[in-house]
Amino acid sequence: MLQVVRLMQRPRSFESLCGLNPAEFTLLAEQLEPLWTRAHRTSLLREGRQRRIGAGRQFKLDVPHRLLLTLIYLRHDLPMHLLGVLFEMDAANVCRNIHALLPLLEQALPAPLRARTLDSRKVTPDDAGPRRRLRTLKDVLEAFPEIADIIVDGTEQPRGQPKKKKGSGPGKKAVGRPKDQKKFFSVKKGTHTLQTQVAVTPDGLAVHLSAPAGGRTHDMKVLGQSRLLGRLPRGSRIWGDRGDTGLDKLCPAHEVIVPRMRPKGGVLNPEDRELNHQISKVRITVENVVCKLKKFRVCREFYRNDPGRHGLFWGCVAGLVNLRTVNRSPQFA
């Protein structure tokens, strides 16, 4: 079985394996320990439990190894059967460990604000250190009041073809629903996708994730439904792409900056080309953040999990990227 102590002896290989260096992993495991203890205690005291506390089978993995298992899954999107071979567990047990830890992992990380798709209650550990974790957009704006720019961009992830649930209608087979197929089909990607819009600061800190939408949904519609605009202070600047042309009508209280569109049958004048070049210099930050998110294959490869958990996976990955940004950038020191 993979051992955390032995893997930490090779820092570069450890970081390539799970996305964090040994110091960041150790700090995150320490923050997860009280969260897991409290969640497990709550589970033992739930109504209807017949066994007394302490009875039943014990967990095979402690919190550091459970965290290592989850990070490897997020980083490489390995099948549960393969992870079971690496950790000497059954595939179903691997799945239970990962899905039990994900909501707690999002709480421990500096995860961005998003539309909650699962009922995950915020819990603050009793022995949390004095260091403040930036968990929401409000926390970021309070910690860095000089931030007045938000850069937004959408990205897509392929998913399966929408199907009817078995037994939900006439017929013996689960056939595709044309309405849902049209909703999730992305002409740009040529397949069914889930779209997520990411909002970052000029320093590269992801502060907001929209709820997953169908690949057919327009970027401006996703932004309008994400509730981000109502949380921004008045007068803040929103940097969009060409797909956000006309966004100024949707949010008149903010300054919207988007690249100039080439007129139909014409060309851009030199001033507009230079303006677009300067806007690209600012927008490259969100492109880099999306690239970091896609290094975790669970956000890039074919999405195989429950669509209701898509936001949770992206929230955890964005929290991991923010953790690296906060620990390794001088402006957050």
Steps between C-alpha positions, in 0.01 A plus 500: 500500500616856431650657812494876555827507696692315232356706218594825675866399480479584128346850499490552123338163435257563787394834352455343156289224654252706702551865397632626837850503646559319833473820707166599345372144533593484868330833575185394317490163680526679837205724409296202383553296817255692726247528216505126443481427874196723541326361190564142613374578849183649353451186293537277806243705692243505220144404579417137437850360547476174696865430575674677784797727430816295445320196361531387141794477263777758522624715212799364314627844393579789731442860393838555322461184291136579429610846386772347282245269342265790422774723358628223272149452371453873436840531336495194274131391485599135544233228505386388843622145434854624434497718812379194689809311385730785609341529845403133544129573527182406319387740227173574681693585817726733303193678362349542847824642641535757221141623504500523880813717502419736213256732689745523791789566261313793350446642849869476589621655173482867391227395257317765295138594551267286291141385480485210743381182329536293816394573858841575649491697825793724581682376810789683660744270685557580863878485469524707180808717486504880489552492122186611316369287213337690215193286438259741333501804276402713800808379689722591207354849465533563875860376509597686182276808474712639215371228268272665247539268201339163432592300190246242382528218251304185422632149445337173401544138600366207296226289657281208402193519284195583717278198555166431660507335837398138485135454586417869456290449190348249262725249332760256623811694400629838617495713187654842454287808560527737198436807718788423737726392216449839337561677832836334565629472143780747430544591133846634580621169647282275287382297799293523819674713761463668839594868506650680800588867523804596705557845653850593615684803630794655312726321753376162381271411791180318399218665696182370336373198309164491329266206527553252214290578194434325172755544225243680285447775760647838406783637716307816590200297614726288722651815648158654561375188680817460709404777751851642471396844375289572809793425730749732333548853637363781284747638252710185477636400162401176327736376232320275251569346162333556164211277607410757768432782254195684631567408862494870595121497452471211747703669774488880462643548851838355391759590242512229232810460284480262204707475178382679190312289249613504138222654289333267253691508174754748639816520709591654834683831494845521665360662815252215560768238434727663756209518749429129452869426553501688832179324611660164418789584730252527788285203399798265477468460878169316479635286215790396721266418788280285274817325380592422863149367562521276194826348625273310737361244259168475686427848357629424150417143403159349427285563809386163637342601832156616609424839333385626841856463631665689215514827693651324803785354296574835340479678835759265653734532203468881498574496873818299437607747231429792735700331775803480272449862390470633856803305625727576205415859405678788678190726495314250724783450747 
